[in-house]
Amino acid sequence: MSSPVLGLILAGGLSRRMGGGDKPLRVLGGRTLLERVAERLGPQCGGRLALSANGDPERFRRVFAGPILPDTVPDHPGPLAGLLAGLDAAAEMGVTHVASVPGDAPFLPLDFVARLTAAGDRPIALAASGERRHFTSALWPVALRGDLRAWLTAGERRVGGFIESHGTDVVSWPVEPVDPFLNLNAPEDLAAAEVVLARGTDPSLQTGDRGRSAVVREPRTSYLSN
């Protein structure tokens, strides 16, 4: 890849199951989830990080110094709007790809970007763990931003639908000892993550061949069929 990717942390959700507010600002082991995600993703992206979030950006400034990108399309249509803002920002930076992750995944693998970059020649590289695919944990070419804008303008909101319309390489990580893409969606998830930290179990270190699956190439489906 000719230039470092832009790491994009998606933080635009309403966090209803967590009781509302900004879930990435919840504290795990004395540090916010946002800090933990940024610490893992930043070095993989040449230090280039941006945050997708709407509203007053100042609420994030004590823990995040990078660009904070509001949606550029109306009505808060979900994570694809945040992705579009990230693709637009990357284009302005001269960066060719965006690696997106949710803001509530504190155990993100340290080889996330490297493995997605090496996945293959499909337009999108998608992370999975076990049998589960993680639609917002992916590597996206900036060249897709025109298609994405058209997708959203047409009223589409489905992340999986957009991915399927372009074809993807799926890269899987093992879920033991802990799923590295574990999302902390509810208070009980946060409590379970505290247990992981207390035990000293770091799934990001599981980067060898043990437990890896092969890259799976998904065929491209027709844009008009989704």
C-alpha positions in Angstrom: 0.0 0.0 0.0 1.5 3.3 -1.1 0.4 5.4 1.9 -0.5 4.8 5.5 -4.2 4.1 6.1 -6.4 6.4 8.1 -7.7 4.7 11.2 -11.4 5.6 11.8 -13.0 5.0 15.2 -16.8 4.9 14.8 -18.5 6.5 17.9 -21.8 7.7 16.5 -24.1 5.2 18.2 -26.7 6.0 20.8 -25.5 3.4 23.3 -29.1 2.6 24.5 -28.1 -0.8 26.0 -25.3 0.9 28.0 -27.7 3.5 29.4 -27.1 6.2 26.8 -24.3 8.7 26.4 -21.0 8.2 24.6 -20.0 4.6 25.0 -16.4 5.2 24.0 -16.0 7.4 27.0 -16.9 4.6 29.4 -14.0 3.6 31.6 -12.4 0.1 31.5 -9.5 -0.5 33.9 -9.1 3.2 34.6 -9.0 4.3 31.0 -11.7 5.1 28.5 -12.6 2.7 25.8 -11.7 5.3 23.2 -8.2 5.6 24.6 -7.8 1.8 24.5 -9.0 1.5 20.9 -6.8 4.4 19.8 -3.8 3.0 21.5 -4.2 -0.3 19.5 -5.2 1.2 16.2 -3.0 4.2 16.0 0.4 2.5 15.5 -1.1 0.3 12.8 -2.1 3.4 10.8 1.1 5.4 10.8 -0.4 7.5 13.6 -3.3 8.8 11.5 -6.5 8.5 13.5 -9.9 10.2 13.2 -13.1 9.8 15.2 -16.6 9.7 13.7 -18.9 11.5 16.1 -21.7 14.0 16.0 -22.5 16.8 18.4 -20.0 18.9 20.4 -16.5 17.5 19.6 -15.0 19.0 22.8 -16.4 16.2 24.9 -13.8 13.9 23.4 -10.8 16.3 23.5 -9.4 15.2 26.9 -8.7 11.8 25.5 -8.5 12.2 21.7 -6.4 14.8 19.8 -7.2 13.8 16.2 -9.8 15.0 13.8 -13.4 14.5 14.9 -15.7 14.0 11.9 -19.4 14.7 12.0 -21.7 13.0 9.5 -21.8 14.8 6.1 -25.3 13.4 5.2 -28.5 14.3 7.0 -30.7 12.3 9.4 -27.9 10.3 11.1 -28.2 7.2 8.9 -25.8 5.1 10.9 -22.2 3.8 10.6 -22.1 4.2 6.9 -22.4 7.9 7.3 -19.5 7.9 9.6 -17.5 5.8 7.2 -18.3 8.3 4.4 -17.0 11.1 6.5 -13.8 9.1 7.1 -13.4 8.3 3.4 -13.8 12.0 2.5 -11.2 13.0 5.1 -8.8 10.4 3.9 -9.1 11.7 0.3 -8.2 15.2 1.5 -5.1 13.7 3.2 -4.0 11.8 0.2 -4.6 8.5 1.9 -5.9 5.6 -0.2 -7.6 3.4 2.5 -9.5 3.7 5.7 -9.5 1.1 8.5 -12.7 1.4 10.5 -13.4 0.0 14.0 -16.1 0.5 16.5 -15.3 2.6 19.5 -16.2 -0.1 22.0 -13.7 -2.9 21.0 -10.9 -2.5 23.5 -9.2 -5.8 22.6 -8.6 -5.0 18.9 -5.8 -7.2 17.5 -2.5 -5.6 16.9 -2.2 -7.2 13.4 -5.7 -6.0 12.4 -4.5 -3.6 9.6 -1.6 -5.7 8.4 -3.8 -8.8 7.9 -6.6 -6.9 6.2 -4.1 -5.2 3.9 -2.6 -8.5 2.9 -6.0 -10.2 2.4 -6.4 -10.1 -1.3 -7.6 -8.1 -4.3 -11.3 -7.7 -3.4 -12.3 -4.0 -2.9 -13.1 -4.5 0.9 -11.4 -6.6 3.5 -13.6 -7.6 6.4 -12.7 -8.9 9.8 -14.3 -11.9 11.4 -13.9 -13.9 14.6 -15.1 -17.4 14.9 -18.2 -17.6 12.6 -19.1 -13.9 13.1 -18.4 -11.2 10.7 -17.8 -7.6 11.9 -19.2 -5.3 9.3 -17.7 -2.1 10.9 -14.2 -3.6 11.4 -12.9 -3.5 7.9 -10.5 -1.9 5.4 -12.1 0.3 2.7 -10.6 1.9 -0.4 -11.2 5.7 -0.6 -12.2 5.0 -4.3 -15.6 3.7 -3.0 -16.7 7.0 -1.5 -18.7 8.0 -4.6 -20.6 4.6 -4.5 -21.2 5.0 -0.8 -22.6 8.5 -1.1 -24.9 7.2 -3.8 -25.9 4.3 -1.6 -26.9 6.6 1.2 -28.6 9.1 -1.0 -30.8 6.3 -2.3 -31.9 5.7 1.3 -29.9 2.5 1.9 -28.5 2.0 5.4 -27.3 -1.6 5.5 -23.6 -1.9 6.0 -23.7 -5.6 5.0 -25.6 -4.8 1.9 -23.0 -2.2 0.8 -20.2 -4.7 1.5 -21.9 -7.5 -0.5 -22.5 -5.2 -3.5 -18.7 -4.8 -3.9 -17.2 -8.1 -2.9 -15.0 -8.7 0.1 -12.1 -10.8 1.5 -13.0 -12.1 5.0 -10.1 -12.5 7.4 -10.8 -14.4 10.6 -9.2 -14.3 14.1 -9.6 -17.0 16.8 -12.0 -16.3 19.7 -9.8 -17.9 22.3 -8.8 -16.9 24.9 -11.0 -13.8 24.3 -12.7 -12.6 21.1 -10.5 -9.7 20.0 -13.5 -8.0 18.4 -15.6 -8.2 21.6 -18.0 -5.2 21.6 -19.0 -3.8 25.0 -22.6 -3.1 24.4 -24.1 -3.4 27.9 -22.9 -3.0 31.5 -22.5 -6.7 31.9 -20.1 -6.7 28.9 -18.0 -4.0 30.6 -17.9 -6.1 33.8 -16.7 -9.1 31.8 -14.0 -7.0 30.2 -12.8 -6.0 33.6 -12.4 -9.7 34.4 -10.3 -10.2 31.3 -8.0 -7.3 32.3 -7.7 -8.7 35.9 -6.7 -12.1 34.5 -4.0 -10.5 32.3 -5.4 -12.2 29.2 -4.6 -10.2 26.1 -6.2 -11.6 22.9 -4.2 -9.1 20.8 -1.1 -11.3 21.3 -2.7 -14.2 19.5 -1.2 -13.2 16.2 0.6 -16.4 15.1 -0.7 -19.1 12.9 -2.5 -20.8 15.8 -6.3 -20.6 15.2 -6.1 -18.6 12.1 -8.5 -19.3 9.2 -7.8 -18.8 5.6 -9.0 -15.7 3.8 -12.4 -16.3 2.3 -13.3 -14.4 -0.9 -16.9 -13.4 -1.1 -18.3 -12.8 -4.6 -19.5 -9.4 -5.7 -23.2 -9.2 -6.0 -25.1 -6.8 -8.2 -25.5 -3.3 -6.7 -29.0 -3.1 -8.0 -30.0 -6.3 -6.2 -29.4 -4.8 -2.7 
